[in-house]
Amino acid sequence: MRVKGKVAFVSGGARGLGAADVCLLSQEGAAVAFGDVLEEEGRKLESELRAQGRRVTFIPLDVTDETQWRRAVAGAVAEFGGLDVMVNNAAVGGAGSIEETTVEGWNRVMAVNVTGVFLGTKVAIPEMRRRGGGSIINISSQMGIVGSEMSNVVYQTSKGAVRMFTKAAAIHHAKDGIRVNSVHPGPILTRQMERGLANDPAQEGYYLDRVPLGRLGRPLDVAHCVLYLASDESAFVTGSEQVVDGGWTAQ
């Protein structure tokens, strides 16, 4: 088991990429607390995994609220004894052109996608310092590296900010033994993407034309990268951007 004995926290863990992280990390031996605003789905996943003997706990969490973050991490530490891994996964998408984007819409995406990552990192650092180190994993996107006419500016900007925040945090906290890395998924076939493809089947062709490996990604493709960064196998890896995009950004 690659993360046996570690304690992890995953934001946005009730479904999609976050749920895949919760499942794989707990399968590989970690005790996992996970937070989300989707309480019903979170409780359901918690119940399913506990029935399999996994050490998991769901904690309601709005990642834009520092008080809720502090309460969530304190709950994880109280239940499992510490914190070794933070996966800042929670995110929302944007919509529309620059001209169509309202200030309120811009601020909402930035609050979840950027402020949420900042707060998750902020509250994790003291707990990891007490353990002598840890691993913070920030989920960005290939859209945080390159632009695309199929995405929107606020989402891409937020994911670029996550990439740069990760590098700065890695430098600032290397002396604490805290590693900070970003993960950049390409098009991943989650339920949300499946709904989008059902509404606009042409999107799949657009994605596949840009992915040299010739398929859409799976949540586990990303979760295995998260597992690597959470494990001691990546002990000399910090400030990096781990791209899981089937070759999209290599072109």
QUIZIUR-V989107 format. One line per field, one symbol per residue. ss: DSSP state (~ for helix, > for strand, _ for the rest). psi: psi as a letter, one per 30 degrees, with the letter a starting at -180 (. if undefined). A space follows every 50 residues. Layout:
ss = ???
psi = ???
//
This chain:
ss = ______>>>>>____~~~~~~~~~~~~___>>>>>>__~~~~~~~~~~~~ ~____>>>>>_____~~~~~~~~~~~~~~~____>>>>____________ __~~~~~~~~~~~~~~~~~~~~~~~~~~~~~__>>>>>>__~~~______ __~~~~~~~~~~~~~~~~~~~~~~~~_>>>>>>>>__>__~~~~~~~~~_ _~~~~~~~~~______>_~~~~~~~~~~~~_~~~______>>>>___~~~ _
psi = kfhkflklkklhgflbeeeeeeeeeeegfkkkkkllfieeeeeeeeeeee fggkjlkkjkkjffjeeeeeeeeeeeeeefgakfkkjjfklllaklleff kleeeeeeeeeefeeeeeeeeefeeeeeeffgaakkjkjblfffellkff aleeeeeeeeeeeeeeeeeeefgeffgjkklkkikbjkileeeeeeeefi ffeeeeeeffjefgllllefeeeeeeeefflffgfgjlgljjkigggeff .
//
